[in-house]
Amino acid sequence: MTAYRQLAVQSVAWGGQVAIYPLPGQAYSTDLPVQCSRRMRDTSVYPVGTCFLVEAKLTDRLGGPQYLYVWHGDAIKVLSDQDAEVFLGAYRRIRL
């Protein structure tokens, strides 16, 4: 069982839709998709570019491609640009 870990993610416009991906400078690639609550992708509430602090775990569904999973029932925590910078500075991970 993979443990959940804190991760800063951001909403981006991708292929005509809104998707969520990790911010750079963390343990996971910025190309790794994040499966999360649809509320985080609702542009009437959170504009594209909004940063969030989530508890995510790396997973794959039955041997499919890997992705980060965030439980849909978790509270949504919005990060200001300054909060995101502080988080990334304090929890910077070296990617091998």
C-alpha positions as CSV (number, residue, x, y, z in Angstrom):
1,M,0.0,0.0,0.0
2,T,1.4,3.3,-1.1
3,A,1.3,6.1,1.5
4,Y,-0.3,9.5,0.8
5,R,2.0,12.5,0.8
6,Q,1.4,16.2,0.6
7,L,1.8,17.6,-2.9
8,A,1.3,21.1,-4.5
9,V,-0.7,20.8,-7.7
10,Q,-2.1,23.3,-10.2
11,S,-5.0,23.4,-12.6
12,V,-4.1,23.9,-16.3
13,A,-6.0,24.2,-19.5
14,W,-5.2,21.0,-21.5
15,G,-7.0,19.9,-24.7
16,G,-10.0,22.2,-24.1
17,Q,-10.5,20.9,-20.6
18,V,-9.1,21.6,-17.2
19,A,-6.6,19.1,-15.8
20,I,-4.6,19.0,-12.6
21,Y,-0.8,18.4,-12.5
22,P,2.0,18.6,-9.9
23,L,3.9,21.8,-9.6
24,P,7.6,21.5,-10.6
25,G,10.3,20.9,-7.9
26,Q,8.7,17.9,-6.2
27,A,9.2,14.2,-6.2
28,Y,6.7,13.6,-9.1
29,S,6.9,14.7,-12.8
30,T,4.8,17.6,-13.9
31,D,3.5,15.4,-16.6
32,L,1.9,12.9,-14.2
33,P,-1.9,13.4,-14.2
34,V,-3.8,13.9,-10.9
35,Q,-7.2,12.3,-10.4
36,C,-9.2,14.4,-8.0
37,S,-12.5,15.9,-7.2
38,R,-14.3,17.6,-10.1
39,R,-14.8,20.6,-7.9
40,M,-11.1,21.4,-8.2
41,R,-11.6,21.7,-12.0
42,D,-14.6,23.9,-11.8
43,T,-13.5,27.2,-13.4
44,S,-16.5,29.1,-12.0
45,V,-15.1,28.5,-8.5
46,Y,-11.3,28.1,-9.1
47,P,-9.9,29.8,-12.2
48,V,-7.3,28.0,-14.3
49,G,-3.9,28.3,-12.7
50,T,-5.2,27.8,-9.1
51,C,-2.7,26.0,-6.9
52,F,-4.0,23.4,-4.3
53,L,-2.3,21.5,-1.5
54,V,-3.5,17.9,-1.6
55,E,-2.7,14.5,-0.1
56,A,-2.0,12.2,-3.0
57,K,-0.6,8.7,-3.7
58,L,1.0,7.3,-6.8
59,T,-1.1,4.5,-8.2
60,D,-2.1,2.6,-11.4
61,R,-5.3,0.9,-12.1
62,L,-4.8,-2.7,-12.8
63,G,-1.4,-2.2,-14.4
64,G,-2.4,0.8,-16.5
65,P,-0.5,4.1,-16.7
66,Q,0.6,5.7,-13.4
67,Y,-1.2,8.7,-12.0
68,L,-1.6,10.5,-8.7
69,Y,-4.9,9.8,-6.8
70,V,-6.5,12.3,-4.4
71,W,-9.6,11.2,-2.5
72,H,-12.6,13.2,-3.7
73,G,-13.9,13.7,-0.2
74,D,-10.8,15.6,1.0
75,A,-11.2,19.3,1.8
76,I,-10.0,21.5,-0.9
77,K,-7.0,23.7,0.2
78,V,-6.2,26.5,-2.1
79,L,-2.6,27.8,-2.0
80,S,-1.7,31.4,-2.8
81,D,1.3,31.9,-5.0
82,Q,3.3,32.9,-1.9
83,D,2.1,29.8,0.0
84,A,3.0,27.5,-2.9
85,E,6.5,29.1,-3.1
86,V,7.0,28.5,0.7
87,F,5.7,24.9,0.4
88,L,8.0,24.1,-2.5
89,G,11.0,25.7,-0.8
90,A,10.4,23.8,2.4
91,Y,9.6,20.4,0.9
92,R,11.8,20.5,-2.2
93,R,12.5,16.9,-3.3
94,I,15.4,15.8,-5.5
95,R,14.3,13.8,-8.5
96,L,16.6,11.0,-9.6
